[in-house]
Amino acid sequence: MSKNKTYDTQKYTVTIDEKVCIGCGTCAALAPKTFVINDKTFKSEVSSPPHDRPQDILSASESCPVNAIILKSKTNSKIVWPKK
């Protein structure tokens, strides 16, 4: 079973699958006010509160090479990323 952490942002619910995350840091580079790399686990986490624009959060999620970041719309709970 994967270990997941879920966070709410203004537009999305963000889930990070820690078993899948490789800590490459691309998400933190593209949306540094939302994603940070944990110093102990070397995995991505969401800062509290996240401050990037929704389009930057989406772009950062799309850049994840292993699709460890899952975005759901807060308005209808549909998965926005990754695309099926």
N, C-alpha and C positions, 0 to 999 in steps of 0.2 A: 504494500500500500504506500502510495506517495504521501510525503508530508507537504501539506499546502498551507500557505498563509494568505489570508484574504483581507483586502483593504478597500475602503470606500473613498473614491475621489468625487469631484463635483459631477462628472458625467458617467463614470464607469465604476464597476466593482472590479478590482484587480486581484487576481489570484496568481501567486508565484509558486510553482511546483519546485520545491527545494531539491528533490531527488533528481530532477531533470536539469536544473540550473547548473551551468558550468562556471559561472562567475566571470564571464568574459568582460563585462563592464560596458558593453555597448549601450545598454539601456541607460546607465548612469551618465554616460557621455552625452546622449541625446536629450535626456530629460533629467538633468542633475538636481532639480528642485523636487523631484518625485522619487527617483530610484537612487539607492545608495548600495554600495557593496559592504556587507558586514565584515568587520575586521577579524572576527573570530571564525566565522563559517566560510567566508569568501563567497557567499551567495548574495544574490540581489534581495533587497528589502525595499519597502516603500516608506519614505520619510513621513513623519506625522506632524502636521498635515502636509499632503502633497501640494505643490504650488505651480506645476507646469500647466500650460494650456492643454486642453483635451487632445488637440491634434498632435502635440509633441509626445504625449503619453502613448497615443496610438502608433506614432512613428517609431518610438523606442521599442514598443512591444513587437512591431513588425520586424525590427532589426535583430531580434533574438535568434541566434542560429539554431537553437534547439527547441524553440516554441515553448519555453518555460513560463511565459507570461500569458495569462488568459484574461481577456477583457470581456465583461458583460455590460450591456446597456443598463443603466439604472432605471430607465423609463419602461422597458419591456422585458428585461432579464434575458434577452437573446445574446448569444455569443457574437461579439464583434470581431474578435481575433483570438485564435487563428481561424482563418476561413476554412470551412469544411469543403 
